[in-house]
Amino acid sequence: MTLLSSVIAAAAPIGDALTVSEVAPGIFVHAGAIALMTADNAGGIANVGFIIGDTAVAVIDSGGSVREGRQLRAAIRQRTDRPIRYVINTHGHPDHVFGNAAFDDPATSFVGHSGLPLAMATRGGFYLAAFRRSIGNDLIDEVRLIPPTRLIDGDATLDLGGRILTLTAWPTAHSDSDLTVLDSRTGTLFSGDLVFTGHVPILDGSLRGWLGLLDRLAAIPAQRVVPGHGPVAAWPAALQDERRYLQALVGDVRDLIRRGAPLARAAQRAGQSEKPHWPLFDDYNARNATAAFSEMEWE
Ligand SMILES: [Zn+2]
């Protein structure tokens, strides 16, 4: 290593903060890449953010690698020196929890759905192995699965000092550990992957469960949503495209099952009318259709 490159290597992490925008007063969001997790994007595909109260900060999702988590922490420290009291995970998928270790500190509580510890325990090893292959040893070696210790069932509140967040743990929908966070002061909802905008929805829970939640989600008194993936959008209008996609999927799968189509054909056909509307459609739709088929086969 030359002197110059060693200086650059040593200096690089210091200014290495995620780009965030203030979507409402005191609420900052980093827009994840609309892409699969790769070494190049450091797993940074989910929207991650933080909320600053009078006495504390809450992080909402920690990113797809510890590197991304550190960059998120650096972005927080550029804006406030208040303690990071909470790291809230909206569910257990790697792009939302792999950065947790960047926030491991005795003063920080990890917060999640009551089903999240089990989801992380049963799926975590598989995720680490799978993503080691796709994003590489350097990023995965640092990842430690840190489950929540503050568990949410139904509704709960967190106080950041003059700023109350309402957390809601939902029945199985996108996944089996979906949690939303509402900041009433600004009417900002962090939906996790219960809402996708500009990124095809990913089904890892229950299609019927998810569809069944949409009206309850729409009733949340928010002005805007920070979805798990895709642009921040007006609420509840942001749900329209996702509702249409999920309805197309359930209708097609039900129809294919009724006509005796095998799983492989259903995976190819179901939801195809939605293809023009969604980035990453071909990366996820067949998997969604397969999951929906397994769920609905015996209904
Ligand atoms: Zn996600």
Residues whose N, C-alpha, C, O or C-beta is under 5 A from the ligand:
A	BS01	ZN	A46 H93 D95 D193 G228
